[in-house]
Amino acid sequence: MNASLSPVRPLAALRGARKRYGALTALDGIDLAVLPGEVLAVLGANGAGKTTALGLLTGRLSPDEGEVELFGSDPRDPAVRRGIGVMLQDGGLADTVRVAEHVRLFSSYYADPRPLAETLALAGLEDLARRPYAELSGGQQRRVQFALAICGRPPLLFVDEPTVGLDVESRRNFWSVLRRLRHEGTAIVLTTHYLEEADALADRVVLLGRGRVLAQDTPAGLKARAAGKRVRARSALSAAEIARWPGVSRVQSDDGRLDVTAADVEGLLRRWLAADAGLAELEVRPLNLEEAFLSLTAASTDEVTA
């Protein structure tokens, strides 16, 4: 057998993983794999199971059923976890310790850490190195948490809502650093509420809902799988009237124009042109990732409640 045709072994994986908290099922038998060198975005509404999935993969939680694998071993083994970097939403760092001291301490846990100056530069902390952690803003503290996650040169990096609290410029700078790390060969698991962030960074997206995998594909693949396209136009018809038409899933009014999402765009256009001869400024666009997310999530909810 040609070795080049062998399947790529994942760095981390969930197989049939279930996790319950009392009567609540946080994960309901999901399969998920993280491949070498990829950026994997895990998306879902609050309560979808994202944080629990990361907790299993990083060894902070144990599954009630199923298998969890990290580098081919049990992620609860401290020696195995040394190969990952983790940036969580709650850093829990000592307030009085200075930024450089935090990074120097965490770097000492690894056999081949990045030089201190390199880590501080990647995280944008050069000017804050001597500042106590408690004196930093929320966004600056997020940067320190990121520095601690990357200081050991991990081959696998987990970042949970990494740009919460960052301004637009800082968020774009963070994206640039993640792209650099990926280019260096680091695999990255990203959870985010900013869907444009997943669209910009991810090689692959896993969409979770009610503890299950609703879909997984490239960002472009998810957009293609979601039903419909967007049609924008100025019209004499009301949004409420168009919303009642078959196949129309969403109608919004924006600056005097109607923005309509529909599964059958050709059918929508025929009906709209027949009903409104004065239709103007017509524009057809593909769905963006946020619209695909809403479409796929809504479709799954309909299946559950049907």
N, C-alpha and C positions, 0 to 999 in steps of 0.2 A: 504493500500500500504506500502511495506517495505521502511522505510526511507533511507536505505542504497542503494536502487536502484534509488533514486531521482537524477535527473541531478545536477551536480555541478554548482552552480551559479558563473558566472565569476566575477572577481574583476573589470574588465573594458571591455567595448565592443563597437564596431562600428556596426551599423545595417543599411545597405543601405546608407552609408555615402557618400555624394558628396561634393566636394570642388572645386571651380573654382577661377582662377585669371584672370579676363578678358576673353579672348578667350581660355585660357589654362585650361583644366580639369585636376587637380592634382589628385583627387580621383573620381572614377566613380562608385559609388554605392557599396562600398566594405563592407563585413561582416568580423569582426575580434573579437576574444575574448581572454582574458588573464585569465587563470585559476589559482587558488590558488597554490602556491608552485612550479610553473613551471618556467623554463627559456624558453622564447619565443624569437626566433631570427627572425627579420623582415629584409629580404634581397631584393635587387633589384639594378639595375643600377642607376646612377645619373638621377634624374627626374622621378623615378618610383613611388614616392609618400610616401616614408618612413618618411621623416621629417614632412610632412603634417599630416600623420596618428598619429605620436607622438604628434604633436601640438593639434590635436583634443582630444586625450585621456588625455592629461595633462591640458586641459582647456585654453591653450594659443590661440587657434583658435576656431571658431564656424562653424558648418557645414552649407552649403547652403541647403542641404536636408538630410533626414535620422536622426538617433538617435545616441547619444553618451552617454555612461553611465560609471560612475566611482563610485565604491562602492554603486551601486544602485541609484545614484543621479547625478546631473548635475556637470560635472567637472569644470565648471566656478565658482562654489561656493568656495570661499577661505577656508571655514571650511572643505570642502571635500578634497581639494587639500593638506591639511595639512597631509593627510594620505599617501602621496607619496613622494619619493625622486627622483630628476631629475638631471641628469648629461648631460648637453648639450655641443655642440662643442664650443660655445662661452660663456665663464664664465661671462664676464663683471664685474669683481671684482675690488675693489679699489686697486691701485698699491702700495700705501704706507702702507697699513694695513698688519701687520704680520700674518703669517699662523695661529698660535694658536688663535689670536684675531678673525680672520675670522670664524674659527670653533666654538669658544666660542659664538660669536654673533648668528650664525645660530642655534646652539644648544638651545639657549634661546627661540626660537620660539616654541619649542615642550614641551609637558608635561612630557615626560619621555625619555630624550635624553641619548645617550651613554655617559659614562664618557669621558672627553676630551682625556685622555691618550689612551683609547681603540680606539677611532676614529682615532687618529694620527697613532697608530700602524697598524691598518687595512689598512690605506692608504699609509703606508711607509713614514710617515712624521716626525718621532720622531726627527731626526737630523736637520730638517728644520723649527721647530716650531717657532723660533724667527726671521726667515728670512722674510723681506718684500716681498709681492707677486711679485712685479716688478723685483726682483732680481732672480727669479726662471727661469729655462729653461722651454721650452714648455711642456716637459713630466712631469716635477715637478708641473707645474700649472694644468695639467690634474689630477694629484693626489689630489691636493687641491679641485678641483671641485668634485671629487669623494667623498672626505671626507665630503663635505657639503651635498651631496646627501644621505649619509648613517647615518649622526650624529643623526637623529631623530628616528632611528629604524623603518623605514617605512615598512609596510607589502607589498608594491609594489614599485619597483625601476625601473626607466627608465634610460637607459644608451645609449647615442647616439654616436656611433663611439668612445668607451671609450679608446682604446689603440692606437689611432693615436698619433704619436710622441714618443711612448715608444719603448725602445730597446727590444730585444727578451727576456732577463731575466726579465725585468720589466713586460712585457706582460704576461709571465708565472706566475709571482707572482700575478698579477691582476686576472688571471683565478682562482688561488687558493682561493683568497678572495671571488670571486663570488660564487664558489662552497660552501664555508663555509656559506655564507649568505643564499644560497638556502637550505642547510642542516638545517639551523635555521628556515626555513619556509618562507623566503622572496621570493615573486614572482618577476621575473626580465624580463623586455622587453629590448632586445638588438638589436641595429642596428650596422652593421659592414660591412666593405669591405673585411675583412679577413675571407674567407670562412672556413679556418681551425679552426678559432675561434668559429664560429657557430657549426661546426662539433664536436668540443671538449666540448662545453658547453650546447648546446640547447637540451631541451626535445622535442621541436616542432619548426618547421620552417614555416614561411609564406613567400612565394615568390611573390613580387609585380612587375608588369610591366605595363607601360602606365596607371597607376592609378587603376589597377584591380588586384585581387588575381589570380595569375596564378596557384598556387598549394600551399597546406599546408599539412604537414605530419611530421613525425619524420625524422631526417637526414637519417636514414637507409631506411625509406619508400620512400623518395625523390629519393635516389639512385636507388632503385628498380623500381621506376616509369619511370625514365629516360631511353630512348631507348639505348640499347647496352652495350658493354663492351670494354675494351682496349686490344689490341693485340700488343705485342712488338716482334720484330724479326730482325735478320740481313738478308738482301735480296739483290739479284742482281737487283730487279726491282726498279724503281724510285718512289718517293713519288707522283709525278704528275700522273704516270700511275695508281697507286692504287686508287688515289683520284677520278678517273673517274668511278670506279666500282660501280654498284648499291648497295645501302645500306650503303656505306661508308660516314660518316659525317665529319670526320676529320683525317688528316694525318700530322704527324710531324716527322722531322728527328732529332735524338738526339744521338750524339756520335757514328755515324755509324749505328745506329739502327732506324728502322721505328716504330713509335707509331701510331697505327690505331684504331679509334673508329668506330664501326659498329653496326647496329641493329641486324643483323643475323650473329653471330660469326661463327657458323658451316658452313654456306654458304661461308663466307669470307675465312675460313681456307681451305675448299675444293678447291676454285678457286686459292688461293695463292700457295698451295702445287702443284697444277697441272701446274701453270705457272712458278714456281721456285723450281726445284728439290733440289737446294742447300740451301733452307731455314734453318736457324740455330738460336739457342738461343731463341726458341719460348716460349712466356710467355703470359698467359691470365689473366687479372686482372679485378675486378669490377670497376665501375666508382667511383671516389671520389666525394665529395660534389661539388667542383668547376666544374667538368665535368658535373655532373647532372644539376647544375645551368645553365650552358651554353646550354645544350641539351634542357631543358624545356623552357628556354627563347627563344631559336631559334625556337622551335616548335610553341610557341605562336605568335611570329612575323610572321611566315609563314602563320598562320591562319588569322591574321589581314590583311596581304597584298594579300592573295589569292583572 
